[in-house]
Amino acid sequence: MKTELFIIIFGYICTVLFGYSLKIMNIKYLKKYGKDIPPEFAGYIDQGLLTKTCDYTIENSRFSFLESIINNCILLAFLFAGLLNAYNLWIMSLDLHFIFSGLAFFLILVYAENVLSAPFSIYSTFKIENKYGFNTMTPKLWIADFFKSILLSTILSGILIAVGLWLVSESPGHWWLWVWMFFLIFSLFIMYISPYVIEPLFNKFSPVEDQVLEDKIKELSMKAGIKVSRIFRMDASKRSSHTNAYFTGIGKVKRIILYDTLLEKMNSDEIIAVLAHEMGHWKKKHVLKLIVMSEALAFAGLFIAHKILQTNYLSELFSIEQSSFFAKAVVLGFIGSIALFPLTPLFAYISRRHERQADRFACELTRSPEGLATSLIKLSKDNLSNLHPHPFYAAFYYSHPPVLQRVRWIRSICNK
């Protein structure tokens, strides 16, 4: 085995085992401290509900272990047991045009990934989520969602692949720049049309019926200096009893979406606090900052990819008999995931920092920090969120501060 290949395999195994060790650490920590009811949650949860929360977290973690192990075995077999080479030879034997070869190569992989992930999704939805009282989805709805997702993936991925490969063929020396620009424009376009075209494929959106609440939300939006086009209620309860709220769209099509489950379980002050937090993300330009950061990485990544894909080094390293742009791109994507893994805690930290800023903005905007604190407590209670994550696990993976820290921090800044 070549030294470079050994380093790649070793690096991948190290990242996987490191992730597993963090999950094991988190489960052990939860088993040790998970039965303690924090003072902030007294009156909201009892020992029985806390035990249920621990069981839910542990069962999900164990299931994710199994799913990850199977997926990693399939991936390693595909890359290192000759399956990628055989698959590439079959695609090349079809003797299709470069763009059509690429469409076939990548779309079949997309379909394969969807089919392989389906059993895990079914078990998670109809076994685990059902066991803990979250699932409200019927098998018929799951099947409909599955095929809608396949159709959507075919259309969107097909456009990206076809145009991307056309740019590669038309501008061999500078395709990385044109592909980067196209992907950026396309992603912004999808963000723009998503509220009108994509989201309605899966959920029904109707105007909020509570006129008093709607007036409060509009008043809050004006106070924050944010123009919101519409405020909608989403029928999330037909799939799950989980609660949430979010902003969608960009530019002049920003819309507020409230889960119907959220409207049923929270009072108006708490709903206003949740939305004020989301407004904080917009006012602090967090979405824009994340786009700039991700696009800067994509820019550098595509430039490096262009340099590497000009050679047959990856084909030789992975014993791909008939070198193709597609096979080399798959191998490069695999190596790139290993290289980017150390950045996971950095992205998590930036996200948590943004959440803190949005929390502070919400407290200052509403002048009712207790509303935000109790809304987070209720969200955690209703979603059976882990109240006792291991600090290192949370620091490495959590995009939001652990809820207990978050509630205490919100209440502390109000008293200053």
C-alpha positions in Angstrom: 0.0 0.0 0.0 1.3 3.4 -0.9 2.3 5.7 1.9 -0.2 8.4 0.8 -3.1 6.0 0.7 -2.2 4.6 4.1 -2.2 8.2 5.5 -5.6 8.9 4.0 -7.1 5.7 5.4 -5.5 6.3 8.8 -6.7 9.9 8.9 -10.3 8.8 8.0 -10.3 6.1 10.7 -8.9 8.6 13.3 -11.7 11.1 12.5 -14.4 8.4 12.8 -13.0 7.0 16.0 -12.6 10.4 17.5 -16.2 11.2 16.7 -17.3 7.9 18.3 -15.3 8.5 21.4 -17.0 11.9 21.8 -20.4 10.3 21.5 -19.5 7.6 24.1 -18.2 10.3 26.4 -21.4 12.2 26.0 -23.6 9.2 26.8 -21.5 8.3 29.9 -21.8 11.9 31.1 -25.5 11.9 30.6 -25.9 8.6 32.5 -24.0 10.2 35.4 -25.7 13.6 35.6 -28.8 13.1 33.5 -31.1 12.5 36.5 -30.5 15.9 38.1 -33.2 18.4 37.5 -31.7 21.9 37.1 -33.3 24.6 39.3 -34.2 26.5 36.1 -36.4 23.6 35.0 -38.1 23.0 38.3 -41.9 23.1 37.7 -41.5 22.4 34.0 -40.2 18.9 34.1 -40.3 16.1 36.7 -38.1 13.1 37.2 -40.2 10.9 34.9 -39.8 13.4 32.0 -36.1 13.8 32.7 -35.6 10.1 32.6 -37.6 10.0 29.3 -35.3 12.7 27.9 -32.2 10.8 28.9 -33.6 7.6 27.3 -34.4 9.5 24.1 -31.0 11.0 23.8 -29.2 7.7 24.5 -31.4 5.7 22.1 -30.8 8.2 19.3 -27.1 8.2 20.0 -26.9 4.4 19.8 -28.9 4.3 16.7 -26.7 6.9 15.1 -23.7 4.7 16.0 -25.2 1.8 14.1 -26.1 4.0 11.1 -22.6 5.6 11.0 -20.8 2.2 11.2 -22.8 0.8 8.4 -22.4 3.9 6.2 -18.7 4.0 6.9 -18.3 0.4 5.9 -20.2 0.9 2.7 -18.1 4.0 1.9 -14.8 2.3 2.6 -15.9 -0.7 0.5 -16.9 1.5 -2.4 -13.6 3.5 -2.4 -11.1 0.8 -1.4 -12.6 -2.6 -2.4 -12.7 -1.9 -6.1 -16.3 -0.9 -6.3 -15.6 2.7 -7.4 -13.3 1.4 -10.1 -15.9 -1.1 -11.4 -18.6 1.6 -11.3 -16.4 4.1 -13.1 -15.6 1.5 -15.8 -19.3 0.7 -16.3 -20.2 4.4 -16.7 -17.3 4.9 -19.1 -18.3 1.9 -21.2 -21.6 3.5 -22.0 -19.6 5.9 -24.1 -21.9 8.9 -23.4 -21.2 12.6 -23.9 -19.1 14.1 -21.0 -22.0 15.9 -19.5 -24.4 12.9 -19.7 -21.8 10.6 -18.3 -21.4 12.9 -15.4 -25.2 13.1 -14.9 -25.4 9.3 -14.8 -22.4 8.9 -12.6 -23.5 11.4 -9.9 -27.3 11.0 -10.0 -27.1 7.2 -9.6 -24.9 7.8 -6.5 -27.6 10.3 -5.2 -30.3 7.7 -5.7 -28.2 5.0 -4.1 -27.6 7.2 -1.1 -31.3 7.9 -0.7 -32.2 4.2 -1.0 -29.5 3.2 1.5 -30.6 5.9 4.0 -34.3 5.0 3.7 -34.3 2.1 6.2 -32.6 4.2 8.8 -35.1 7.0 8.3 -38.1 4.6 8.6 -36.8 3.1 11.8 -36.0 6.5 13.3 -39.4 7.9 12.3 -41.7 5.0 13.1 -39.8 3.3 15.9 -37.8 5.9 17.9 -39.8 9.0 17.2 -43.0 7.1 17.6 -41.9 5.5 20.9 -41.3 8.9 22.5 -44.5 10.5 21.2 -43.1 12.7 18.4 -44.1 11.0 15.2 -47.4 11.9 13.7 -46.4 10.9 10.1 -48.3 8.1 8.3 -46.5 5.6 6.0 -48.3 7.1 3.1 -46.9 10.6 3.9 -43.4 9.2 4.4 -43.5 7.6 1.0 -44.8 10.8 -0.6 -42.0 12.8 1.0 -39.4 10.3 -0.1 -40.4 10.4 -3.8 -40.8 14.2 -3.6 -37.2 14.4 -2.2 -35.9 12.1 -5.0 -37.6 14.3 -7.6 -36.3 17.5 -6.1 -32.8 16.0 -5.8 -32.9 15.0 -9.5 -33.9 18.4 -10.7 -31.6 20.5 -8.5 -28.6 18.2 -8.6 -29.1 17.6 -12.3 -29.0 21.4 -13.0 -25.8 21.8 -10.8 -24.1 18.8 -12.3 -25.0 19.6 -15.9 -24.0 23.2 -15.8 -21.0 22.5 -13.7 -19.7 19.9 -16.1 -20.5 22.2 -19.1 -18.3 24.8 -17.5 -15.5 22.3 -17.0 -15.6 21.2 -20.6 -15.9 24.8 -22.0 -13.2 26.4 -19.8 -10.7 23.7 -18.8 -8.2 26.3 -17.4 -10.7 28.4 -15.4 -13.7 26.2 -14.7 -13.2 26.4 -11.0 -13.9 30.1 -11.0 -17.0 29.8 -13.2 -18.3 26.9 -11.2 -17.8 28.8 -8.0 -19.7 31.8 -9.4 -22.5 29.6 -10.7 -23.0 27.7 -7.5 -23.1 30.9 -5.5 -25.8 32.5 -7.8 -27.8 29.2 -7.9 -27.8 28.9 -4.1 -29.0 32.5 -3.7 -31.7 31.8 -6.3 -32.9 28.7 -4.4 -33.0 30.7 -1.2 -35.1 33.3 -3.0 -37.6 30.9 -4.6 -37.7 28.3 -1.8 -40.6 29.9 0.2 -42.8 29.8 -3.0 -41.7 26.6 -4.8 -39.9 24.1 -2.6 -41.3 24.5 0.9 -45.0 24.2 -0.2 -44.2 20.8 -1.7 -43.9 19.4 1.8 -46.0 21.6 4.1 -49.1 23.8 4.0 -48.7 27.4 5.0 -51.6 29.5 6.1 -51.9 33.0 7.6 -51.7 33.2 11.4 -55.3 33.4 12.6 -54.5 35.2 15.9 -54.8 38.9 14.9 -53.5 40.1 18.2 -50.3 38.0 17.9 -49.9 39.0 14.3 -50.1 42.7 15.2 -47.5 42.2 18.0 -45.2 40.4 15.5 -45.5 43.2 13.0 -44.9 45.8 15.7 -41.8 43.9 16.7 -40.6 43.7 13.1 -41.0 47.5 12.7 -39.1 48.1 16.0 -36.3 45.9 14.8 -36.2 47.6 11.4 -37.0 44.4 9.5 -39.5 44.3 6.7 -41.4 41.0 6.8 -43.7 40.1 3.9 -45.9 37.6 5.6 -46.4 35.6 8.8 -47.4 32.0 8.3 -48.5 29.0 10.3 -47.0 25.7 9.1 -48.8 22.4 9.6 -45.7 20.7 11.2 -47.9 18.6 13.4 -48.8 16.3 10.5 -45.2 14.9 10.6 -44.0 15.5 14.2 -44.9 17.2 17.5 -41.5 18.9 17.7 -41.7 22.7 17.9 -39.9 25.4 16.1 -40.0 28.7 14.3 -37.8 30.2 11.6 -37.3 33.0 9.0 -37.2 32.0 5.3 -36.3 33.7 2.1 -34.0 36.6 1.4 -34.3 40.2 0.3 -37.9 41.4 0.1 -39.4 37.9 0.5 -38.5 37.3 4.1 -41.3 35.4 5.8 -41.9 34.3 9.4 -42.9 30.7 9.8 -44.4 29.4 13.0 -44.9 25.7 13.6 -48.5 25.0 14.6 -47.1 23.0 17.5 -45.3 26.1 18.7 -48.4 28.2 18.6 -50.2 25.6 20.7 -47.6 25.3 23.4 -46.3 28.8 24.0 -47.9 32.1 25.1 -47.6 35.2 23.0 -44.7 36.7 25.0 -42.7 33.5 24.4 -43.5 33.4 20.7 -42.5 37.0 20.4 -39.2 36.3 22.2 -38.4 33.4 19.8 -39.1 35.6 16.8 -37.0 38.4 18.3 -34.1 35.9 18.5 -34.6 35.0 14.8 -34.7 38.7 13.9 -31.4 39.1 15.8 -29.8 36.8 13.3 -30.9 39.0 10.4 -29.9 42.3 12.1 -26.5 40.9 13.0 -26.1 39.7 9.4 -25.3 36.2 10.5 -26.7 34.6 7.4 -24.6 36.9 5.2 -21.5 36.2 7.3 -22.0 32.5 7.0 -22.5 32.7 3.3 -19.3 34.8 2.9 -17.3 32.3 5.1 -18.6 29.2 3.3 -18.1 30.8 -0.1 -14.5 31.8 0.7 -13.8 28.1 1.7 -15.6 27.0 -1.5 -13.5 29.4 -3.6 -10.2 28.0 -2.1 -11.4 24.5 -2.3 -12.4 24.6 -6.0 -9.1 26.2 -6.9 -7.2 23.4 -5.1 -9.5 20.9 -6.7 -8.8 22.3 -10.1 -5.1 21.9 -9.6 -5.4 18.3 -8.4 -7.9 17.1 -10.9 -5.7 18.2 -13.8 -3.5 15.3 -12.9 -4.2 11.5 -12.7 -2.6 11.3 -9.3 -5.8 10.3 -7.5 -6.7 7.7 -10.1 -3.3 6.1 -9.7 -3.5 6.3 -5.9 -6.9 4.7 -5.8 -6.3 2.1 -8.6 -8.9 3.6 -10.9 -8.1 1.9 -14.2 -9.8 4.4 -16.5 -9.2 7.9 -15.2 -12.3 10.1 -15.2 -13.1 13.5 -13.9 -16.1 12.1 -12.0 -14.2 9.3 -10.2 -11.4 11.7 -9.2 -14.0 14.2 -7.9 -15.5 11.6 -5.7 -12.1 10.6 -4.3 -11.2 14.3 -3.8 -14.5 14.9 -1.9 -13.7 12.1 0.4 -10.2 13.4 1.2 -11.7 16.9 1.6 -14.1 15.7 4.2 -11.1 14.4 6.2 -9.2 17.7 5.8 -12.2 19.8 6.9 -13.1 17.7 10.0 -10.7 19.7 12.3 -12.7 22.8 11.4 -15.9 21.3 12.9 -15.4 22.9 16.4 -14.5 26.3 14.8 -17.8 26.4 12.8 -19.7 25.2 15.9 -18.0 28.0 18.0 -19.0 30.7 15.4 -22.5 29.4 15.3 -22.8 29.5 19.1 -21.4 33.0 19.1 -24.1 34.0 16.7 -26.7 32.5 19.0 -25.4 34.5 21.9 -25.6 37.7 19.9 -29.2 36.9 18.7 -30.2 36.1 22.3 -28.8 39.5 23.5 -30.6 41.3 20.6 -33.9 39.6 21.6 -33.6 40.6 25.2 -32.8 44.2 24.3 -35.6 44.3 21.7 -38.4 42.8 23.8 -37.1 44.0 27.1 -38.6 40.8 28.4 -35.7 38.3 28.7 -37.8 36.0 30.9 -40.0 35.3 27.9 -36.9 34.1 25.9 -35.7 32.1 28.9 -39.0 30.3 29.4 -39.5 29.7 25.7 -36.1 27.9 25.6 -37.1 25.9 28.6 -40.4 24.9 26.9 -38.6 24.1 23.6 -36.2 21.8 25.4 -38.9 20.2 27.4 -41.2 19.6 24.4 -38.3 18.3 22.2 -36.7 16.2 24.9 -33.4 18.0 24.5 -30.3 16.8 26.4 -29.9 19.1 29.5 -26.6 17.6 30.4 -24.3 17.3 27.4 -20.6 16.7 28.0 -18.8 20.1 27.8 -16.2 18.9 25.3 -18.9 17.2 23.1 -20.9 20.4 23.2 -17.9 22.5 22.4 -17.0 20.3 19.4 -20.4 19.8 17.9 -23.1 22.0 19.3 -24.3 24.8 17.0 -26.2 26.3 19.9 -25.0 26.8 23.5 -26.3 24.0 25.8 -29.8 25.1 26.9 -29.0 25.3 30.6 -26.0 27.6 30.0 -28.1 29.6 27.6 -31.0 30.2 30.1 -28.6 31.1 32.9 -26.7 33.5 30.6 -29.9 35.2 29.4 -31.1 35.7 33.0 -27.7 37.0 34.0 -27.4 39.7 31.4 -30.9 40.9 32.4 -29.7 41.6 35.9 -26.7 43.6 34.9 
